[in-house]
């Protein structure tokens, strides 16, 4: 009976949808198919994984998830990449995925352009290639940002969308802003209402909505849009660049693949004007703009930008009963005595806050701290009426106890494999001493193979022994479990994130209506 044909999967990725890269996946697929054909491997359309997603968190990519799922089910034995830069551009992601595919699932990994073969090459070479790919990716990103900054300093408008009130045109070789005659009047009205008529942002939004004037996105006006217009120096004829930066935020310190990119406003001192400050025709004179700026500071608008501090533990759970928008946290200051002030935090419908009565009828302000304390106490009482920490531990003790069966089995296998490889290596060396080895190159290949296998098994054996030692002592584990169970029943945690995560597991939804009625829907109701 002939040897079974190996099945090869193909993974291709394009990180943008620009016209210059539209054919890139097809070229990658063709190169991988030719390689598989030359090797005598079988490919199929359902084993081609095309990844067009662009994001930081590689584990969220559907193509990656499907490839790992199929590999686990034995759908293929080899996975081919045109280049490891298509695999992942972060060295940590690359090594993590490589270990899942190669080390855990025993899939052979091939990179055509890098001449990498996991059956032949070790992880050090893989790490070097991945490190170079990451460095090149970062260099390209820096060059792109630098080019964009230089273009802005020359007077080009580098944004994707022009500010409301302007159209984007190219004049004399420069991308510039030109007033839109219809929208221009709305911008002038906003500044007039704010500076001369002393309207607030919410009142301006309500006025524009009452007039039937569509917002920049053809919907209702909200205070956030009004605030952005009042603070944008583009309306006096000046372009400022380098206002925002993209930061990488890790959402789980225990798994560094779980991260995302967020756009954060930089401090104003780091913003840059073009070499010629006046880059286009203004809609508002500078005196009016500065007056609006000063009024905003006097009215408590303050300065914005930078990462937000988490204060609302109910974020994402609490909704308005009338419009379904989130109930967001707001802050006001109360004067207690002549020289003393106290912050007061409350929850309000976000649509009502942004668009006023035309957005939502729910005008109820829910005091945050009293509601938070009452709800936590109520949930804790419900949980404690059902279980005590001791009862929970006894009931689920089997989940806390650690079995050594799997560890023992794998440790025995590793020891056996180490002995077998050492025997094979010893026999190979004896054959060479006897002069029975005719091909020196073949000898070196086999010797390297056995040595590499021994090192891998010994390394894994050390990890297993350490895990065995850690799981042997159950006393600390029981004590920590009791502490966590007690915290769970008290709904009391050291960090904001722990508290919010637990509440999300207990509460499916909270609704608040305009009469002040709050309905809490538990996940275990």
N, C-alpha and C positions, 0 to 999 in steps of 0.2 A: 504494500500500500504506500503511495507516494506521500511526501511530506506536505502538510497543509500549507496553503498559500497564506502569507501574512496579509492582514488587512491594515491599510494605512489611512489615517485621517489627515485632513489638510486644514490648517488654520491660517486665515488671512485677516488683516486688519487695516482699515484706513481711518485716520483720526480726524479728518475734516471732509467736507463735501464740496470743496473747491473744484472748479472745472479741471484744473491741472492734475487732479488726483482721481478723477472719475474712473479711469481705466486701470488704476493701480491694483484693485482686487483681482481683476481678470488676469493681469500679468502674473500676479503672485500664484493664482490657482494653476495657470498653465505651467509655470516653472516647477511647481510641486508635483503636478501630474506626470510631467516628463521624467522627473527624478524617480517617482514611484514605478513608472513603467520600466525604466532602465534597471531597477533593482528587482523587478519581477513581483512587485507587490500589487495587491488589489485595492482599487479605490472605488468610491461610490458617491453619488451626489448627496446622499443623506449623511455622509461623513465629511462634508465640507462645511466648516464653521466660519462664517463671515461676520466679523465684528466691525460695525460702523459707529458704535457708541464712542463718545468722547467724554471721559470723566475721570476723576481721580481714583475713585474706589473701584479697583479692578474686580473685586469679588461680586459686584453688582451687575457685571456685564453678562447678558443672557447667553452669549456665545461661549464664554468661559464656563458658566454654570452647566450648560448642556454638554460641553466637551468632557468635563469632569464626571458628570452623571453617566455618560455613555462609556467612558473609560472604566468606570467602576463596574459596569455591567458586562465588560469584556467585548464591547462592540468593535474594538480595534486594538492592535498591538504596537503600532507605530504612529506617531504624530509628526507631521512635516511642516516646517515653517520656511518661508522664503528667507527670512532673516530673524535673528533674535530680537531686533528692535521692534518687530511686529508682535512679539510675545508679550513684552512689557518693557517700559522705559525706566522703571524704578527698580534699582538693584534688589531691594527688599522683596518687592512683588515677584520679580523674576525668580529668585532663589526659592521663595515660598511655593510658587506654582510648579517649579521644576521638581522640588522634593515631593509634592503631592503626586505628580504624574510619574516620575521616574522611580523615586525611592519607595513610595507607598503603593502605587498601583502597577509598578513594573512595566510602564510604557516606555518604549524606546523613543527618544526625542532627537529629531534631525533638524539642523539649520543649514540650508543650502549655501547661502552667501558666506556664512561664518565658518563653513567646513567643520561644523560641530556634530558629533555623534555621541550620545550618552553611553552607548555600549563600548566606546573606545576612549572617550575623553573624560577626565575627572571634573569635579565640581569647581576646582580652582580655575580652570580654563573658562568654564561657564561664568564664574563670578567676574573674571577679568573682562570678558566680552560685554557682560551686562553693565559693568561699571563704565566702560567706554561709551556704551549706548546712552546711559543716563547723563554722562558728561556732555555728549554731543547734543542731546535734547535740551539740557539746561543752557548750553551755549546758544542754540538757535533761539530759544525763548528770550534770552538777554539781548541778542542782536535785534530781534523783532521789536522789543520794547524800546531799545535805544533808537531804532529807526523811526518809530512812531513819535518819540519825544522830539527828535530833531525836526521832523516834519511839522510838528505843532509849533515849535519855536520859530520856524520860518513863516508862520502865519496860516498854515493849512488847518482847516477844521477836520479833526481826525475821528470824531465820533461817528457811530453808525447811524444815528438818527439826529436830525437837527432839533434844537429846542423849539417848543411850541411858539408859533409866531414867525418862524423862519422856514425858508426852503434852502436846500443845499445845491450850489451851482459851482462850476469851475470857470474862473475868470482870470485871464492873464497867467494861466498855468498853476493857479492856486485854487484849492477847494475852499470856498468861502460861503458865508451865510447871507441870504438876501431876504428882506422882510416879506412875509406873506400878508398881503393887504387885508384879507378878511380876518385873520387871526391877530394881526397887529393891533387892531382896535380893542380886542379882548384883553390883551396884555396891558395896554394903556389903562383900561377900565380897572383892572385888578390893582395896579399901583395907585390910581386915583382914589379908589375906595379905601385902600389901606392907609394912605398918607393924609389925604384931605378930609375924607368922610369918617375916618377913625373906625372903619369896620375891622373886625377880627377875621382870621382865616376862615373860621366856620361860617361867619356871616357872609363873607364873599362867596364861598362855595354855594351857600343857600341861595344867594341872589342870582348867580349864574344859572343854577338849576331851575329857579323860578322863571328865568327869562328863556329857558329852553335852549340855551347855548350848549352844544356838546363839548365834552372834555377832550383832551388830546387823544384819548382812546375811544372817542365817540360814545362815552357812557356818562355817568354822573360825575360831577366835580366833587372832590374831597379835599380835606385840609392839607394832606401831604402834597398834592399837586400844586396847591396855592403856595405852600411854603417853598417848594423847589423853584417856582417862578420868581418869588420875591427875593431869593438868595442867589440867583444866577446872573453873574456879571456879563453874560453874553448879551443881555438886553441893553447894555450901555455901549456895546461895540467892542468888547474885549474878550478874547479867548484865553481861558486858563486851562492848562493841561496838568497832567500828573496829579489829578484830584483823587484818584482811587487806586487801590492796589488789591491784587488777589492773594489771599492768604490760605494756606493749607491748614485745615482744622481736623485734629484727630478726635473721633467720637468715642473711641474705646481704647484705652491704654493697654488693655490685654490683647488686642488684635490690631496691629498697626496698619492692616489693610483697610480697616474701616475709617475712612476719612472723606472729607469733602472740601471743595473750594468755595470760599465766600468772598464777596466783594466788600471791601472796607474803605470808608472815606479817610483819607490821610489828613493830618493837621494842616490848616490853611497856610502855615508858614512854609510848607513844602510844595505848595502849588506853584506853577510856573506860568509867567506871561510870555507871549511871543516877543521876539526881539523888537518888533514894532507893536506897541501895546494895542493900538487901535487897528483891528484887523477887518472890521466890517461895519456896515451902517447900523447904528444903534436905534432902538425903539424908545428907550427911556433916557432922559438926561441924567448925568451922573449925580447931580444934586438930589434929585428925587429918589434915586436908588440908595444913596447914603442915608437919606432921611428914613426910608423904609427899614434899612439895616439897624439904625439907632432905635427906632420905635420897637422893632422886634426884641432887641436886648432889654429895653425898658419894660416891655410887657411880659418878660420872662421866657422868651423864646430860647435864649442861651445859644450855646454852640453845640453842633451835632457832629456825629462822625465817630469812628472808632468802634471797637467791639462793645456790644451791649451787655450789661450785667443782668444775669438771670434773677428775676424777682418773683415771677408768677408761676407757682408750682402747678397750677391748673392749665397752663398753656397747652392748647391742642385738645383739651378735654371739655372745656366749658364753652357752651354756645348760647346765642340769643334764641329764645323760644319763638320769636316772631319771624326773623329773617334768616336764621341759621349761621350768621357770622360769628366769629370768635368773640368772646368776652375778653377784653384786653385790660392790662393793668395800667392805671394812670395815677399820678401823684399830685397832690396840692399841699400847700403849707398853711397851717393855722397858727395864728398868733395867740399864745396862751397868756403871756404877760407882756409888758411893754418891751422888754429886752429878750423875750424868749419866743422861739418858734418851734413848731412840731410838724413833721411830715405826716400826711394823711394819705393812705393808699386805698384805691377803690377799683372795682371792675365795672367796665361799661362796654356796651355793644360797639364793636369796632366800626361798623357801617354808620351807626348813629354819630360816632365821634368824627368820622371823616366827612360825612355828607349831610349831617343834620337830620331834621324831620323828614325831608324828602327821601332820605335813604332808609330810615327805619323809625318806627313809632316808639321803640323801647328807650325811654329816657331815664330808666332806673339806675342809680349808682349803688352798687353793692359793696359795703365796707369790706376790704380784703382781709385784714388781720382777724377780726371777730369771726368772720365766716370760715377762715382757714382753721382756727382753733376749734370751733364748734364741730366742723366736719370731721377733723382728725379724731376728736374725742368720741364722736358718734360711731365712726368706723371701728375704733379700738374696742368700744363696748360691745359691738356686734360680734367681732372676732373672739373676744374673751368669753362671751356668753356661749360660744360654740366649743372652744378648745382652750386649754392652758398650754404653756410651753412644754410641760412634762408629758402631757397627753399626746401632743403632736410628735414629740421625739419618740415616744414609745410606739405610737402608731406607725410611724414611718422610719423606724430604726433600721429596717433592712435597706433603706435607700442611703443611709449614712454609713453603714458598715461597708468595709472594703474587702472584696474577695481577692485572694492571691492566685486563684486558679489560672487566669489568663497570663499573669506575669510568670508563674512557674513554668507553664507550657512553653512560652516564648523563650525564656531563659535556657531551658533544656535544649530547645532547637538551636539557639545561637551557639551554645557550647558544642553541640554535636557538629554544626557546620564548621566551626573553628578547627576542631580536631580533624575533620575530613579534609579541609583545605590544607592544613599543615602536613598531613600524610601525603597528599598529592604533590605538594611542593617538595617534600623530602624525596619522594620517589623520582620526581623530575630531576632533582640534583644528582641522585645516585646514577640515573641513566646517563647523565652528562659525564660524570666522572668515569663511567665505564666506556665512554666513547660511543654510546649507542645513539646520541643525538647528532643527526646529520645536518639539520637546518638550525643555525644559530639564531636567526631572526624569529623562527617559530618558538624556540626555547624562551627567548626574552618576552614574547607576547604571553605565553602561558604562565611564565614566572610572574609577570606583572599582574596578570589576572588573579592568580591565587593570592598574591600579596595584598591586592586591593580588597578582595573579598574578606580576608582575615581582618584587615584594619576596620572595614565597615561593620563586621559582626562584633568585633571587640568594642567598638565605640557604642554600638547599640546595647551591648551587654552591660556596659558601665551605667548607661542611662536607666536600664531596667533595674539594676541593683540599687541605684539611688532612689528610684521610685518605690521599690520594695521597702527600703529603710524608712522612707517617709510615711508610708501607709501602715507600717507595723504598729506604731504607737497611736492608739485610738483615743487616749485620754484627752489630749488637746483638741482633737477633732470633735468629740462630744461637747466639750466646754464651749467651743466656738459655735457649734450648732445651736446650743441652748441660748447663747447670747443673741444670735441672729433671729431665732424664733421669738424671743422676747421682744426684740426690736420690731419684728414684723407685727406682732399683736399690738404693740404700742403705736405702730406706724410712726416710729421715731428713728431718724437716721442722721448720721453726722454730716452728710453732704446734700446739697440741693438735688443733684442728679440721682442719688440713691432714693431720696424721698419721692421725686417725680416718677421714677421708674416703677416704684412699688405702687403708687397711687394709680398709675395707668394699668397695672395688672388687676387692681381691685375695682376700678371705676371705668365703665365703658363710655359714659357721657353725663354731663351736667347741663341742665337748661335753666335759664333765669328769664322771667317775663317782666313786663313793665309794672306789675303790681307788687313785685318783690318776692314772688313765689319762686323757690328754687327746687328743682326736681333732680335727684341724684339716682342714676341707673347703675347698679352694681353688676359686675361681671358674673357673680354667683347667684343672682336673683333667679 
